[in-house]
Amino acid sequence: MFGNKNENLEVKPQFAIVADSGGSTVNTQGGIPYLNANVAAPYGITSVPPKSTRTVTLPLGGGAVCLGAIVENGSLLQPGEIMLRSQGGAEIILKNNGKVYINGKEV
């Protein structure tokens, strides 16, 4: 597809643990370790997973990309809801009923 010479090359995502992070990259361990793997996120959202976060990485262009962190505490959400959380504990939840919660308080 798109004229790629390696069309038949099988590329598989893998689970990894963030060993170190900074800027917009992470270093991972587990499976194939990657240095300076770029972090992918939806447009408009920027995040760098902190150390010890479980992630999914994918080899890409001679390096790797961190596709994102494994969801933890997702049990707080119903399908279709969104939670933003920082390492320091700040949290915003957008509920299906239109309510918004910031740090546990409805606004």
Buried (B, 14 or more C-beta within 10 A) or exposed (E): EEEEEEEEEEEEBBEBBBBEBEEBBBBBEBEEBBEEBBBEEEEEEEBBBEEEBBBBBBBBEEEBBBBBBEEEEEEEBEEEBEBEBEEEEEBBBBBEEEEEBEEEEEE
